Amino acid sequence: MTGLRQSWVDSANDPETDFPLNNLPYGVFSPKGGDARCGVAIGEMILDVAGLEAAGILTAGDPPVFSDPSWNAFMGLGPEGWAGFRGALMALLAQGSTLRQRVEPFLHPMDEARMHMPFAVSEYTDFYAGKHHAMNVGTMFRGPENALPPNWLHIPIGYNGRASSVVVSGTDVRRPWGQLKGPDMEAPVFAPCKRFDLELEMGAIVGVPSDGPVTVQEADDMIFGYVLLNDWSARDIQAWEYQPLGPFQAKATATSISPWIVTKAALEPFRTSTPDRERELLPHLREPGPMLYDIDLMVTLAPARQAPSVIAETNYRQMYYSAAQQLAHHTTSGCPMRVGDLLGSGTISGPEKAERGSLLELSWGGKEPLTLDSGEERCFLEDGDTLTLLGAAKGPGYRIGFGACAGTVLPALKDPYGR
């Protein structure tokens, strides 16, 4: 594993930055007083690659791919195009680059920029592929002996979500209304969600389309990069609606993602294997090599006008199924995958209580309230709470970070139908 690569952008050489030269994640930003455009994070700055392309300093494809504020067109170039562009970027920003003077005018301070969705989401699928999370949830509702469904150890279970509900970090999330029915109620009521929750996940972005089944290795080659993902969940709405077809409106409020796409190339030094299998997978789902990543993850919760408290810390390597296995399984029916498809990993929890990636688990269904640093207690999210997901893979003297994935809970509408 190589150490910190040196850049002429001084802030990129800080061992604590999320965005060293080793990283170079992709996003869409508006500089102060400017329009949205594609950019690359480097230290405390953002490099305007759309401007570099227009000036003829850096090209990724012919025709140009950065005329629109989205990375979808670039993704369409495929792995060879991705590798060539990343190499050219590194050469431009490396210490000693002869093009420094030409490139410097295209750098913008990150703290003055507004971030946007980095890509257009074609389709969104969320999985239920973390074993500790599945065991915890299953134990709560069915007991430890029946915690995992019979198929869970054989396939990554998932459901098709709403691409339209995916939002970028910093977007407020309004508490949803829905049908709620308690165990002692004869009929449901239509009311605001009372058990609103987070789910700590990673999101994998498909950069190569498919038509027909693909192998796990081919699926891994199709993945463009990764983001942090919070799949906001209305637990009480879900409890009433999920029988027999699974989540629907309970998961359609919002799904927040971090603004920077960390490329698979940047994460390559941090590959690790999935856990040992309790039951051998069928051949088409077996991995030819390490397909997970060693990425430390953290969740903080900040009540309104209060400092944040760390409520969970875990690692992406806890997943039972990798994104490549999830993607390969997704294609087995012949389902075509598109550039810009987003796959949610499922909630990432570890074996210890402090590693649980949802309040449902941390409060054990509301029976064990979580105490924040401020002294306040939480079983589920309250209005004004800000949830922030953070993550980084850590190498010798550097880190590959994702930036924050944050959202604040707004009160439910007083009357959703305006009557």
C-alpha positions, 0 to 999 in steps of 0.5 A, a space after each residue: 500500500 502506497 503512502 500519501 501522494 504529494 500535491 502542489 495543493 498544500 491542503 491535500 498533503 494534510 494526513 487528516 484531510 479526506 481528500 488527498 491526491 490518493 482520493 480525487 472523488 467526483 462531485 457536482 458543485 456551484 462555486 460562489 456566484 457560479 452555476 453547477 458543474 462537475 468538480 474534483 475534491 482535492 484537499 480544501 479545494 474543488 477543481 472545476 473539471 468542466 472549466 478545464 475541459 472547456 479550456 482544452 487543458 484536460 479532456 476525458 472524451 470526444 465529444 466532451 462529457 462535462 457539459 452537463 452538471 452530472 457524472 453520468 456521461 463520464 461514467 459511460 466511458 467505461 473503465 478504460 476511460 475512467 483510468 485514463 482520466 484519473 491518471 491525467 488528473 493525478 499528473 495535473 495535481 501532483 507536486 512538480 506539475 508543469 501545468 500548475 499555473 494554468 490549473 490554479 485558476 480553476 480551483 475553488 474553496 470547498 467551504 464556499 461551494 454548494 454541493 449538488 447530486 453528483 449523478 442522476 440516479 437511474 434506478 435504486 435498489 436497497 439490500 438487507 445484507 448485513 448479518 448483524 443487523 438482520 439478526 438484531 431485527 429478526 430477534 426483536 420481531 421473531 426471536 433468535 431462533 427464527 431471526 434470519 429468513 430461510 433464504 437469507 444465507 443463500 441470496 442478498 435480499 433486496 427491494 426496488 426503491 424510488 430513485 426520485 427520493 434520493 437526495 444529496 447531503 444537506 437536504 432537509 428530510 420532512 417527517 412522513 405521514 402514513 398509516 399506523 396501527 398499534 398492536 391493540 388498535 382495531 384499525 389503522 390511523 393516518 398520522 405522522 410517523 412516530 418511529 422515524 429512523 436512520 440506516 447507516 449504509 454504503 451506496 454502490 454506483 453502477 457505471 457500466 450497463 448490462 443486458 443479461 446475467 453477469 458474474 461477480 467479477 464482471 459485476 465488480 468491474 461494472 461498479 464506478 464508485 461508492 458513496 455514504 448512504 442513509 436510507 431514512 426509515 419510518 419503522 411504524 409505517 413499515 410495521 403495518 405495510 410490509 406484510 407480505 411484499 416488504 417495504 414500500 412507503 416506509 422507505 420512500 421519504 428520502 435516501 441521503 447520499 454523500 456528495 462525493 463519489 469515491 472511485 473504486 480505484 481510490 479504494 483498491 488498496 483497502 480491499 478485504 474479504 467478506 466474512 466466513 460463510 455459514 453455508 456455501 453459496 451457489 457457484 454464481 454468487 461465490 467471490 473470486 477474491 476480496 470484494 469488500 472494503 475496510 472503511 471505518 464508519 461513524 454516525 453522529 446525532 445532533 439535537 436542535 442547537 446542540 453539539 453532536 454525539 457519536 451514536 455508532 461506529 462500525 466498518 463496511 467489512 461487516 457486510 455479509 454480501 459485497 456490492 459485487 454479489 448484490 449486483 450479480 444477483 440483481 442480474 440473474 433474472 436478466 434484469 438490465 442494469 443502467 449507468 447511474 443505478 444505485 445499490 444500497 448495501 443494507 444497514 451496516 452493524 457490527 457485533 457490539 451494541 456501539 456498532 449498530 447502524 440504526 436507532 431501532 437496534 441501538 434502542 432495541 425497538 424503543 425499549 432501551 433509550 439511548 442517552 446523548 452527550 447532552 443528557 437527552 434520550 432518544 429511541 427514535 428521531 425527533 424533529 430538529 435532529 441532524 444525522 451525519 454519516 462519516 466514513 474513511 478508509 485509512 492508509 499509512 499517513 493518509 485517509 480516503 474520505 467521503 465527506 459528510 452525509 447529513 440531513 435534518 429532520 423537519 416536522 411533519 406537515 400539519 395537513 398533508 392534503 391542505 384541507 
